[in-house]
Amino acid sequence: MQLPAYLRMLVGAERSLADAYRAVASANPDEADVRFTCTGFASDSGRHARRAGARRGAV
């Protein structure tokens, strides 16, 4: 079954997305709305990666 491979790809993509959001937030310290929004999105992506990684072990 291909599901474990796809979950690994999902976890990697979510981690990359979280890193990208953190980079945008760091690059815009004077833009409070950008920093706040990107930090929130990074947190969401990190949580998604952790949850998908935990499910990967159950597959």
C-alpha positions in Angstrom: 0.0 0.0 0.0 1.3 3.5 -0.9 -0.2 5.3 2.1 2.9 5.4 4.3 4.9 6.9 1.4 2.3 9.6 0.9 2.1 10.4 4.6 5.9 10.8 4.6 5.6 13.3 1.7 2.8 15.1 3.6 4.9 15.4 6.7 7.8 16.8 4.7 5.6 19.2 2.9 4.0 20.5 6.1 7.5 20.9 7.7 8.7 22.8 4.6 5.7 25.0 4.7 6.1 25.8 8.4 9.8 26.7 7.7 8.7 29.0 4.8 6.1 30.8 7.0 8.7 31.3 9.7 11.1 32.7 7.2 8.5 35.2 5.9 7.6 36.2 9.4 11.3 36.8 10.3 11.9 38.8 7.1 9.0 41.2 7.9 9.6 42.3 11.5 8.0 45.7 10.9 4.8 44.2 9.5 2.9 43.0 12.5 0.0 41.6 10.5 2.4 39.5 8.3 4.4 38.4 11.3 1.3 37.4 13.3 -0.4 35.6 10.4 2.7 33.7 9.2 3.6 32.7 12.8 0.1 31.3 13.2 0.2 29.5 9.8 3.7 28.0 10.8 2.2 26.8 14.0 -0.7 25.1 12.2 1.6 23.5 9.7 3.9 22.2 12.4 0.9 20.7 14.2 -0.3 19.1 11.0 3.1 17.5 10.4 3.2 16.1 14.0 -0.3 14.7 13.7 0.4 13.1 10.3 3.7 11.7 11.5 1.9 10.1 14.5 -0.7 8.6 12.2 2.1 7.3 9.9 3.2 5.0 12.7 -0.4 3.6 12.9 -0.6 2.7 9.2 
